[in-house]
Amino acid sequence: MTDHTLFDVPDADLDDLRDRLRRTRWPKPWPTVGWEAGTDAAVLRRLSEYWADGYDWRAHERELAALPSHIAEVAGAPLHYLLFEAETPGALPIVLTNGWPSTFYELVSLARRLSTPSEFGGRPEDAFTVVVPSIPGFALTPQRESLVAPVHTHDLWHALMHDHLGFDRYAAHRGDLGAGITSRLAEAHPEALVGIHLMAVASPADPGPDAVTPEERTYLDDVARWSTEEGAYAHQQRTRPVSLAYGLNDSPVGLLAWILEKYRAWSDCHGDVSSRFSDDFLLTQASLYWFAESISTSFRPYYESGAGITPPVRRVDVPTAIALFPRDIARPPRSWAERTYDVRRYTEFDRGGHFAPIEEPDLLADDLRAFFGPLR
């Protein structure tokens, strides 16, 4: 069913957000510069003031309400998804999965380019029917009641695509958390996947130090260095997420600081987050987390992975494309990906980052069309 009431935030909730923003108890300043020790205070204050006085949630609420949102009953629970019908009948379906700290909203620009390519200078015959579900605990899909879910997210995706929407064969794309879901989807349901397109890959079983190539060793050293310098958020969300959630669910400035830092650090913005993302985009993402009270539940995939609840990816034998952007978290060499995947296409771009669907939607859409074209 289509649901047009998903984005109807009560006036009282909007007033409460603005009141909290105006009453923020700011921490005492540190003797550090800019983003050196965390989110830059000047940038955060500017955005927070705009969020409280200037940012028009109601206008963005209307924009969100105009998206093709649906709610499906899958495995006995509600699942929110966007459905962008292809401009050409019989087009290949594709499921796009959000990551963290993202939502379905980040994938809209890419979805439009894929579903109606003629509006962006492309060919109608290259269109996809695009499905963008929200991971349980993100935005408009409620979290699972039990940690040990009766159905894993990748199986929910297959039930949505195959059983609910009736697609016998379909494609899948994503990076970050979505890359793991997409990989497990292809591993579990290879008969249904024509191929997958990833911006990140699962690590193979330990090959042993003697089996690692020099290029792979450089990559692993880079990952270890990144984890030391940037990975504290993941360790916290994987081990003690609830302690963090109390503060971020209560303070919109705290929530914004936690998200904003990642949009700057993981994007191709050269230190200036505003060069890649508008204030309104960043605040709409933060507002979706705030009004849905989903920052806490968005940590669940990290915790479940750390606790061994999420199954590991062993081997994916469907055709796989890897698309790597220079400012993303990691750039695995092709040989590393081939240890786990049947890699048919491997592309390294010269610009873009972790949020490529909003940073470089044209590059990403072109690569998706090039890979899936022969597989249609």
WOMO-V719434 format. One record per backbone hydrogen bond with DSSP energy under -1.0 kcal/mol. CO is the residue of the C=O (numbers start at 1). NH is the residue of the N-H. If there is no record, write none. Layout:
[[CO:NH] [CO:NH]]
This chain:
[[1:71] [5:8] [7:9] [10:14] [11:15] [12:16] [13:17] [14:18] [15:19] [16:20] [17:21] [18:22] [19:23] [21:24] [24:26] [30:32] [33:36] [40:44] [41:45] [42:46] [43:47] [44:48] [45:49] [46:50] [47:51] [48:52] [49:53] [50:55] [55:57] [56:60] [57:61] [58:62] [59:63] [60:64] [61:65] [62:66] [64:67] [67:69] [68:83] [70:81] [72:79] [74:77] [77:74] [79:72] [80:134] [81:70] [82:132] [84:130] [88:91] [92:129] [93:171] [94:131] [95:173] [103:106] [104:107] [105:108] [107:111] [108:112] [109:113] [110:114] [111:115] [112:116] [114:128] [115:87] [116:119] [117:120] [117:122] [123:126] [124:127] [129:94] [130:84] [131:96] [132:82] [135:138] [138:141] [141:137] [147:149] [152:156] [153:157] [154:158] [155:159] [156:160] [157:161] [158:162] [159:164] [160:165] [161:167] [170:194] [171:95] [172:197] [173:97] [174:199] [175:178] [176:179] [176:180] [177:181] [178:182] [179:183] [180:184] [181:185] [182:186] [183:187] [184:188] [185:189] [189:192] [192:170] [195:172] [196:321] [197:174] [198:323] [208:211] [213:217] [214:218] [215:219] [216:220] [217:221] [218:222] [219:223] [220:224] [221:225] [222:226] [223:227] [224:228] [225:229] [226:230] [227:231] [231:235] [232:236] [233:237] [234:238] [235:239] [236:240] [240:244] [241:245] [242:246] [244:248] [245:249] [247:251] [251:255] [252:256] [253:257] [254:258] [255:259] [256:260] [257:261] [259:263] [260:264] [261:265] [262:266] [266:354] [267:269] [269:272] [272:275] [273:276] [273:277] [278:282] [279:283] [280:284] [281:285] [282:286] [283:287] [284:288] [285:289] [286:290] [287:291] [288:292] [289:294] [294:298] [296:299] [297:300] [299:303] [300:304] [301:305] [302:306] [303:307] [304:309] [304:310] [305:308] [319:196] [320:344] [320:345] [321:198] [322:347] [324:349] [325:328] [333:337] [334:338] [337:340] [337:341] [340:316] [341:343] [342:320] [345:322] [347:324] [352:327] [353:356] [355:358] [355:359] [356:360] [360:364] [361:365] [362:366] [363:367] [364:368] [365:369] [366:370] [367:371] [368:372] [369:373] [373:376]]
